[in-house]
Structures are given as structure tokens and as C-alpha cells.
Amino acid sequence: MVTGHKFLNDSNEDAVAQTLKAGLDLDCGAYYPKYLGNAVNQGKVRESNIDEALQNLYIVLLRAGYFDGLPAYKALGKNDICTNRSIELATQVAREGITLLKNDGPTLPLNTATFKTLAVVGPHANSTVAMIGNYAFDPRNPGSPCRYTSPIDGFSTYGKVNYAAGCGDVKCRDASLIPPAVEAAKTADATIIVTGLDLSIEAEGLDRLDLLLPGKQTDLINQVAAAAKGPVILVLMTAGGVDISFAKTNPKIKAILWVGYPGAEGGRAIADVVFGQYNPAGRLPITWYQADYINKLPLTSMQFRPDDSQGYPGRTYKFFNGPTVFPFGFGLSYTKFNYTLNATVPSLSAKLQRFTHCHDLNYMANKTKPTCPAILVSDLQCGEYIELTLVVQNVGGKVGSEVVLVYSKPPDGITGTFLKQLIGFQRVYIAAGASQEVKFVFNGCKSLGIVDNAGNNILPFGGHTIIVGDGVASFPVQVTFHN
């Protein structure tokens, strides 16, 4: 705020005053110790503000048992952390985050009776530290995971692994290591290509230059796929989206998994998914744009809404109106789920207070503007709720989990608003042939509100829509206002 953004021309005392009063109780740096005293003396912070922050911090310490006579936390060591239970939890977390993006055939899951020899190739095939991602190591207090299970370690428990790196690192600057990877794929019953990015490509303070795989990784994937004897499974270890349209449409690449940065047990989790010990149910948390997206907007632009006059497609699933490689929320399973909508509340009536004012909205030329287009959410009591009950049935042959996503869509015709917004999700585990009821309860203002171009949080009048998943079920919610 002081040395970087500078947009408020803050002094050090201004910055700590605004930050503390905004709710940041703990400063991990030196600003609070250095400048809070001066801020109090200058009348910018009350002692009561500091008391409140301290109370919050001590409540956390009390809840953690810090003052209960328990052994000091500094006495806890590796044996207290690296238990079998902790390792199993790390593995399960990694499994649940894996997202199945393609599965022709279906090819996955593989079975050990047929696929006994495996070529595991690519710059992340023997990944360890890269699986951890960011914020894992503090140079002031260095540490390391209990252990690493790399992809080749994970796949070695299912078959005989022939490993070839294919690239020197994820930047894959030359093609000299590709031939051994190609040779490995020629004789294997199945080939797993583990590629992607790492903190040398994407990190805080390090912007990517494009949305493609780095260096010769695309060449590695295409050459290995062309030569492979058996099915090819592409595993992507990244945080951000990558344009892999070439792999998505390549008939030789039968399956694609996105695993994020899966943590120390990532290799075991990947192998468990590929061989069907776990049925994947992850969903993409971001939109994967096509590579030319970066040419359609200046990267200095913070505008989310599209601007057709400039050829600008907007940002995020809420506003982006162009083609994608894979959309936000996408993810496949080894089984199939059907949804049945059981009960809804189709209308919501918001009570207007004595001094409530109608808020104006812009509409498309062919739409009639309501008498009272919208109300500021802050002017409403927001006591109205929408209930949604679904029955999710596993109609496939495998036990699995399903992530039920629920979106809201504003009334048609309002300009500048989002296409849809996620308002709730639940993960449910369902045996093959079984079903489970899933219930959602949404606050009307929070779930149907929109933010206009001026930053006002408002509730529009008219016909909203609740959408389940990719449109597998939907129903209207009529919003009206009354005195």
C-alpha cells in the first residue's frame, strides 16, 4: 500500500490503521510492530481496535490448546506428523482433486491383468518437489514432506515401469531426450505421459508468456503418442490452464488427467486413479482458454466484462463468452449420474422498507425495463430463502462421488451482468445403482444478487434461473418486490 500500490498515498501509519480496521489481526511482517504505536498517537487507530485484534488472536490460541498445559508445539516432531493416518489423508486429498478431462472408449480405468508393462515418461514422471507447488517451504524454517511418492513410484505398484524423462526439465528446451521416451512407448502395454508446468513457469511474481506447454513438450507428447503400442494417457501437472487442444483431438491419446500440484503422495494418487482404485470426481476450478486468448486483451486490463466493440471476450466462467479448451466445472467419471429435481420454491418476494429506493439498471434495446429494476441488497432484510432438493442416482457400474454444482442466472436482458454464477456445491459418495438426496438452501439476496458496473450489490427484479450442473436441471425463480 505504501511502497507498491501507492494509490491512496498512504503513510506507514495510514496503511496499518486501514489494514487493522479492515480486519487483518496479524501482520506477519514488521509494519504493525513499527508503526501501530505511532498510528495510535496520531489518532488513526484506537487502542480498542488493537484490543479486538489481540482478543481474536488469543481465542485462536485457546482453541488450539496452547494454554492447556499440553506439550509445547515446538516439542512435536516428525513422528507426530508422519503417521500412516496423515499419509493416507494426503493421498486421499490428492485423489479427490484429480480431474478426468478425456476418456475415449472408455480406456480408463486400466486393469493389471492386461496392462502389465508401463512406459512412464515426461518431465514430471519422476516428480517430487514439483508436486508440492507453492508456499511449501519457508527459508526461515525449512522443512520437507514425510516422504515423496513420485508417479513412477506409484505406477511401479501396478506393473513393470520403463521410465524415460523425455525432457531435461519442464522447460524442455531441446528434443535430445525424446527418442528414449519414444522407444519406451513402442513396447509398453500402456504409456503414461506426465507433463506440465512448475514454479519456474508459473508462480507468484512470475507471469507465463503463453497458454501452451513449454518448449518441446508438445513434440514429446505427439511423438510418443504416434509410436505407442498401447493406449496413451496424458497426465498434466499444472496450476493454470493449458491449451492442449492438440491432445484433446488426438485419437491416439485416449485419456487426459489434470492433477494440479497433488502433494507428496501425488504419484500414488495418480496411479490409483488410472488403475481404478479410485473413481475421479474432480472439477476444474478455472476456465481453460484457447491459446489465442492472450491476444484478445491487454494483460494490464482488469476488466472482467466482455467488450464486443474491442473484441475482448471477458474473464472467468462468469463473463467469458468465447470458446474454451475445457470449461470451469468440467470433469468426467468412470460411472454415470442422473439427477431428479424433487422440490423447489419458485418465487421470492422481497419486502421494501419505508426509505428503500429503486436502483436503475441498463437493459438491451429489445427488453422492457421494469418499474423498479433492482434494490440495493443493503436496503433489504434478506430473510427469504430458496430450497432445492435433488435426488442423485448412480446409474453406472462403479461406486463413485459426484460434485453437484448449482448456479444462478440473472433475468434476461440486463446488460453487463454475468452469464451465471456458482452459488453452491456438494460432493456425495454413491454406490453403483444407489441414489442419494441432496438438499440446498440458498439465501435469496446472496444467491440472486449481482454487482453492477459501479460496484453496487443489488437484487434485480424479474425471472432468475437456478441451473444444476451443465443444465441437467433448471427452474425459474421469480423475484418481486412488495411493501
C-alpha positions, 0 to 999 in steps of 0.5 A: 500500500505504501511502497507498491500500490501507492494509490491512496498515498498512504503513510506507514501509519495510514496503511496499518490503521486501514489494514487493522480496521479492515480486519487483518489481526496479524501482520506477519511482517514488521509494519504493525510492530513499527508503526501501530504505536505511532498510528495510535498517537496520531489518532488513526487507530484506537487502542480498542481496535488493537484490543479486538485484534489481540482478543481474536488472536488469543481465542485462536490460541485457546482453541488450539490448546496452547494454554492447556498445559499440553506439550509445547508445539515446538516439542512435536516432531516428525513422528507426530506428523508422519503417521500412516493416518496423515499419509493416507489423508494426503493421498486421499486429498490428492485423489479427490482433486484429480480431474478426468478431462478425456476418456475415449472408449472408455480406456480408463480405468486400466486393469493389471491383468492386461496392462502389465508393462508401463512406459512412464515418461515426461518431465514430471514422471519422476516428480517430487518437489514439483508436486508440492507447488507453492508456499511449501517451504519457508527459508526461515524454517525449512522443512520437507514432506514425510516422504515423496511418492513420485508417479513412477513410484506409484505406477511401479505398484501396478506393473513393470515401469520403463521410465524415460524423462523425455525432457531435461526439465519442464522447460524442455528446451531441446528434443535430445531426450525424446527418442528414449521416451519414444522407444519406451512407448513402442513396447509398453502395454500402456504409456503414461505421459506426465507433463506440465508446468512448475514454479519456474513457469508459473508462480507468484511474481512470475507471469507465463508468456503463453497458454501452451506447454513449454518448449518441446513438450508438445513434440514429446507428447505427439511423438510418443503418442504416434509410436505407442503400442498401447493406449496413451494417457496424458497426465498434466501437472499444472496450476493454470490452464493449458491449451492442449487442444492438440491432445484433446483431438488426438485419437491416439491419446485416449485419456487426459488427467489434470492433477494440479500440484497433488502433494507428496503422495501425488504419484500414488494418487495418480496411479490409483486413479488410472488403475481404478482404485479410485473413481475421479470426481474432480472439477476444474476450478478455472476456465481453460482458454484457447491459446489465442486468448492472450491476444484478445486483451491487454494483460494490464486490463482488469476488466472482467466484462466482455467488450464486443466493440474491442473484441475482448471476450471477458474473464472467468466462467462468469463473463467469458463468452468465447470458446474454451479448451475445457470449461470451469466445472468440467470433469468426467467419471468412470460411472454415470449420474442422473439427477431428479429435481424433487422440490423447489420454491419458485418465487421470492418476494422481497419486502421494501422498507419505508426509505428503500429506493429503486436502483436503475439498471441498463437493459438491451434495446429489445427488453422492457425495463421494469418499474423498479429494476433492482434494490440495493441488497443493503436496503433489504432484510434478506430473510427469504430463502430458496430450497432445492432438493435433488435426488442423485442416482448412480446409474453406472457400474462403479461406486463413485462421488459426484460434485453437484454444482448449482448456479444462478442466472440473472433475468434476461436482458440486463446488460453487463451482468454475468452469464451465471454464477456458482452459488453452491456445491456438494460432493456425495459418495454413491454406490453403483445403482444407489441414489442419494438426496441432496438438499440446498438452501440458498439465501435469496439476496446472496444467491440472486444478487449481482454487482453492477458496473459501479460496484453496487450489490443489488437484487434485480427484479424479474425471472432468475434461473437456478441451473444444476450442473451443465443444465441437467436441471433448471427452474425459474425463480421469480423475484418481486418486490412488495411493501 
